[in-house]
Amino acid sequence: MLVRMEGNFSMRGYACVMNKDPARRDAMRDDMLKQHARLNDFLVEHAPAGDRYARVRAWRVRPWPPQDKYGHSATDEELGL
């Protein structure tokens, strides 16, 4: 599904970046915009309950390591620098 879009998306992007012909630039830009629109359509269609940012919010509440995980940060002098 989404992975199937990757090849065409990457190929178009690479061609756009490597293009040296200014006359083709607008056509390549339009093609890249179409690729982004297809990707957006897929993501909107498959978003859980229409919530586009559910995964981002879930990521924010994940457990974090303790702030003092690494304890003391050695100074340059302690490291012999």
N, C-alpha and C positions, 0 to 999 in steps of 0.2 A: 504494500500500500504506500506508505510514506517513503519507504526505502526505494521503492520502484521509481520515485521521482528524482532521486539523488543523481543518477547518471546524467540525465538530460540537464538538470539544474547546474551541475558541476561543469559539464561540457560547455554550456552556453556562457557561464561565468568566466571560464578560462579563456574562451575565444574572445570575449569582450575585453578582458584585461590585456590579452596579447595583441589585440588589433592595433595595427599601425596605419590603417587607412582611414583618414578623417571622413571620407565620404560614406563609410559604412557605420560610423559611430552612432548615428541616430537610429538606424535599423536595429543595431545590436542592443541599444538601450531599450528600445521598445520590446524586443524579444525578452530581455531580462525582466522587464516589468511584467510581462505576461507570465513568466516563470514564477515570479513572486506572488502574482495574483492566484495562480493555481495552487501554490503552497498554502496561501492564506485560506483559500476556499476549502482545502482539505482539512486544515486545522480547525476552522470554524465548524465544519460539519461533524468532526469527531471530538469536539470539546465536550467534556462531561457536563450534561445538563445545560449546555450553552454557556458555561462559565469558563471563559478563556484563561483565567488566571488562577484556577484552583490549584494547580501544581506549584505555582510560585508561592502562594500563601502557605501551602503545606511545607514547602522547603524552609520557610522562615521559622517555623515552630519546631524544627528538628533539634535534637539534643546537641549542645555545644560542649567542647572540652572545657575543663576548668581554666580560668584565666591564668592561674599560676602553674599551668602544666609543665612548663619548661623551667620554672623557678628562676634562679638568678641568671641574668645575662652577663657573661664575662666581658670585662673591659679589654681594650686593646693591650694594655699593660699586662693583664693577667694571661693573655694569650701570647705574649712575647712579641707583639707587633709594634 
